[in-house]
Amino acid sequence: MLTTKTIILKMDCPDPDLLDRTVQTYTEGMNYVSAVVYKLGKPRGSAALQKIVYPALREQIGLKSQMSCNVVRQVTGTYRTLQEQIKAKKTEWQQIAYAPTSMTFSFGRDFSLDGDEMGLTTLEGRRKYRFFRYPHMEQYLDGSWKLGASKLVKHQDGTYYFHLCCEREVETREVTKASTFMGVDVGQNFLAVASTTDKKCRFFCGGKAKDLRNIYSTMRKRLQSKGTRSAKRMLKHLSGRERRLMTDLNHRISKETVEFAVQNKVDVIGLEDLTGIRDRTATSKKQRYAHHSWAFFELQSFIEYKARERGISTVYVDPAYTSQTCPRCNHISKNNRHRKSFVCECCGYSIHADLIGARNIEARARTHRYTLEVQGCSQPPRRELSTR
């Protein structure tokens, strides 16, 4: 199975003006292609679109050959995503505008690596830039990982970072041959609760994420009530900081979750398919911020790729009634759950309410294994996320 990693390299740029002009021109090219696609009224394949816009990208805008190809592919991918959202009735046809904050490079064509130097194609030809080579990056730069399309990203402080994408094949246990499963229920009281086939369980990060959100929510309300320029600048700063803290927290929780699976010799991790949950569920105004700031997709994606690196497969199961179903008699009722306790009104089975979901997810993952065995097929991973 293919696993992907994104390594963030901090660059030493003696001539940031040249990179600024290159990124600005690249963005101008993307906005030009975006306008063409919008006028066409529907997305086109990258090959067909390139025939239409390539001459203008090269002659009028002044992009290099490979830059022009990257622009077309990137805009095509964006509009295909837009088309999927339109089919799901989440948005409507619109022209997409790009900001000059990043550009894509193709390995071997317009960027290369040599020791602690990186060769990048700019508007003035190939230039070499040094990057800070940290010890934890060595495992990805030793030749065992295949380098792919990567991004040059400009952060808010004006510093440039290179998001190096690399991938390689890893061996994972087939679901149909697995014997030990683990269900992971992601939530807001506890970010993750894990339960194995042997009934071993563990709770991860209880209350810390909620406290973090409450602190920033209170600060945000106070600053919004002021409405001054300095308050607006601080709001923007707090937004980025909260997001970074939550991402770091999800990384640590996912790492601990996968380590728990390795310690218990788990072959397959079961996760809930929560796609569209924010559209399906209604929440009160008081709980709206906590519900919409819940980064469950990021946490599940981190668990998935970290598990794949350790040879553990992941499957996504139906989340319906996992918090209301009794794992002993399969009785389903809202009355089974009373805040932090779960007591089945049919058979009297009692357990912690945040653990019941993990138990049911593990059971459905085992059922999924038997279904695949009967059908004689396997399930590919549901989704991918670039990671650090």
N, C-alpha and C positions, 0 to 999 in steps of 0.2 A: 504494500500500500504506500502511496506517495504522501510524504509529509513535507510541509512547507514552513520555513522560518523567515522572519524579517529581522535583520540585524541593523541596528541604528548606529551609524558611524558619524562621529563629530568631525567636521572638516576644518582644516586650516586654510583659509582663503586670503591670500595676499592681495587679490584683485576682485573684491566682491562686486564692483561696478560691472565687470564683464559678465558675471553670472546673473546679475540683476537684469541686464539688457537681454541676455539669452532667455531667461525665464519670461520676461515681459513679451518678447517676440513670440515665444512658444505659445503663451496664453492668447496673444492676438490671433495666432493661427487657429487655436481651438475655437475661439469665439466666431471666427469667420466660417469655419466648417459647421459649427452649431447653427449659425444663421441659414446656411445652405440646407441643412437637414430639416430645419423648421419650415422653410418654404416648400420643400418637397412634400411635407405633410405626413411622412412616415419614415421610419428608419430604413437605411439601406445597408447592404453588406459592405464590409470594409474595402473589398476589391472594386466593387462598382462605384462606391463613393470616391475612392482614390482617383479614379479616372476623371472625375468631374472637378475635383478641387486641387489636384497635385500641381498643375501649372501655376495657379495663383499663389499657392503656398511657397513655391520655389522662387518665382520671379517678382511678384508684388510684395509679399511679406518678407521674403529673404531667408527662409529656413533652409537648413541643410537637408540632404536627401532623406536620411534616416529619421530626422526630426519630423519631417512631413509625414512619413509612414506612421510614426508613433502617434502623431496628432490624430490622424484618421482613425486608427484603431481605438484610441482612448475615447474619442467622441462617439464612435459607433457603439462601444460598450455602454456608455452612459445612456444613450437613447434606447438601447435595448432594455435596460433596467426600467427606464421611464415607461416603455410600452408594457412591461409586465405589471407595473403599478396601475396603469390605465385599465388593463384587463381585470385587475382586482378591484377596480372602482375606488382607488385610493387617491387619485389625482386626475388631471386632464392634460391634454396636449399643450405643451408650452415650450418656449425657447429657453435653453439652459445657458446661463452665463458663468464663465470661469474666472476665478481670481488668480493673480500672478503669485502663487505661493508654492508651486511645485511643477516639475516636468518629468517625463518618463524617459529612461534610457534602456537600450537593449544591449545585453552583454555580448562582447565580441564585435559589435557593430559601431556603437558610439560611446562605449565605456569599457575600460579594462582595469585590472588590478595587477600591481607589481610591488610586492613587499608592503611598505606602508605608504605607497603612492597610488593614486587613482587617476587614470587618463579619461578626461571627459571632452566630448565634442562641443565646442561653443560656436558662436557666430564668427569668431576669428580663428577657427580651426581647433585642433586638438591641444588641450592644455593639461598639465599635470598638477594635481593637488595632493597634499599630504593629509592623512587622517590619523586620528588618535587610535592606536591599536591596543585595546585592552585585553588582558589575559583571557577573559571568558569568551572572546571572539575567536580565539585560535582554533577551536574545535570545528568551526564553520569555514575556516579559510585554509584548511590543510589539504584540500583537494578531494575530500570524500563527499562534499556537497556540490551539486550542480547549480551554477549561478544563472539567474534568469532576469527578466525585465524588472528594473528597480527604479526608485524615484529619488530625485533631488528635491529636498523640502526646505523651505525658508521658514524658520520659526518667527514668532512675534518680535523677538529681540533683534532680528536681523541676522542671526547666526544660521549657517547652512549645515544641514545634516543629510547624509545619504542613507536612504532606507534600502539596504541590500537584501534582495530576495534570493533565497537559496532553497533547494529541495533535494530529496533523495528518497529512495525506496527503503521501507522498513518492513520487517516481518511481524505480522500480527496474527493472533489466534483466530481461526475461522469461527464464526458464531455457531455453526452447526456442530463443531467439535468441542465446544466449551462445556465445562462442567461446573464452574464457580462463577456466579453472577453477583453484581452489586447494583443496587438502586440508589440513585442520588436525587433527592428532592430539593430543589432550590426554592428559597422563600425569603421573607423579609424579617421574621423573628430570628431565624438562623439562616445565614446565607446558603448553607448546604447541610443536609443530613444524609448520611450514608448508612446503608444496611446491606450486609452480605447474605449469601445463601445459608451460611452457618449461623445467622442471626447476630453476628457481631455488628455493632453500630458505633457511630461517632457523630457528634454535633460540632459544626464549624461556625465560629464567629457569631455568637449570640448577642444581639443588641448593638454591637459596635457600629455596624453600617447605619442602623437607625439613628444612633446618637450623632453620627457624623452628618447625616442629612438634616437632622433637626437643628444642629448648630448653624449650618450654612443657610438653612431656610430662615431662621430667626435673623441672622445678619442681613440676608437679602431683603427681608421685609423692612428692616430699619433703614437701610440705604435707599430703598425705593421710595419710602415716605419723604426722604429729604429732596431727592430729585435734582441735586446740584451736579455740576460737571465732574467734580472730584468723586462724588458718590457713584456716578455712572462708570467712571474709570475703575473704581474699586469693585463694582459689580462684575465687570468683565474679567477682572483679575481673579475674583473669587470663583467664578464659573469654571475657568480653566483649572484652578487649583483643586476644586472639588472633584472634577472629572479625573484628574491625574491620581488623586488619592484613592478613588473608587477602583480605578484600573489596577493600581498597585495592590489593593486589597484583594481583588478578584484573582490576580496572579498568585498571591500567597495562599489563598484558600484552595484554588485549583491544584496547586502543587501539593498541599497537604492531603487533599482528597485522593489524588493519584498515588501518593506514597502509602496511604492507608490501603488502597487496592493492591499495591505491590506486596505489602506485608502480609496480606491475607490471600495471596496467590489467586487474585481475581482474573478471569479470562475476558469477561465482557462487562462493561458499565452501561446500565440503562439510564436514560435521561428522558424527561418529558418533552414532547413536541409542543412548545408553547407559541408556535407561529400564530400571530394575529390575536393574542390573548388580550391586548389592550383595546382592540376593537370589539371583542366579544363580551367583555366584562364591564359593568357599570360600577363606579365608585362614588362615594360622597365627596363633596368639595374639600372637606378636611383631609381626606386620604388621597386626594388626586395627585399631589406632588410626589408622595412616597410611591404611589403605584406607577407613575410615568417615569420616575427616575430609577426604577428597579432595573439594574443592568444584568438581567438573567441571560440574555443572549450572549453577552461577552463572557460571563462566567462559564456557561455551558461550552462555548467554543474553546476556551482555555483548557477546560477539562478534557475535551475531545482530542486536541492536538498533543497535549502533554501525555495522555494515555497512549496515543498512537506511538509516540517515541519510546514508550516502555513496552511495546508489543501487546497492548490491551485494546480490544475493539470496543466501539461504542454503538449503541442502537437507540433510536428514539421511539417511544411508545405513546399510545393515546393517553392524555392526561385526565380524561373524563372520570370524575368521582374518585380519584385516588385518595383524597382526604376524607371521604365519607364512607368508604367501603371497608367492611370488616375482613381482615385477612384470614380469619378462621372459618366463618360461615358465609362470607360474600354478601352479607346483608348491607344494602345501601340506604342511608338515611342521613339527613342533615342533623337529626337529633342525636346521632352517634357522637358528635363532637361538641364539647363544651369548653371553649377557650383553649387551654393548654392540655386538656385531658380528652381521651377518646375512650368511651365506654359503649360497647355495642348493646343496643336496646333489645336485641334478639337473643344473643348467647351470653352476654355479660363480659365479653373479652375486653380487657382494659390495658391501655398503653399510652405513652406520651403522644399528644396530638401531632407534633411535628415529625414523629418517627413513622407514623402510619403511612404517610405518602411514600417514603423510601421503601417500606416493606412491599407495598402494592406495586411500585415501579419495578422492583427486583423480580416479583412474581410474573409481571407482564413481560419482562425481558426473557425469562425462562420460557414462557409460552411462545414468544416470538421465535426462539431457537427451535422449538419443536415444529412450529409452522413452516419454517424454512427447510427443515429436514424432510418434512413430508413433501413439500413442493420441489425440493431439489434445487434450490437457488440460494443466492446470498444477497445481502443488502449493502450497497455502497454507502459511504458516509454521506449524511444529508447536506452538509454545508462546510465551507472553509472560511478561515479568518486569518489574515496576516497577523503575525504575533511578533513579539519582541524577543 
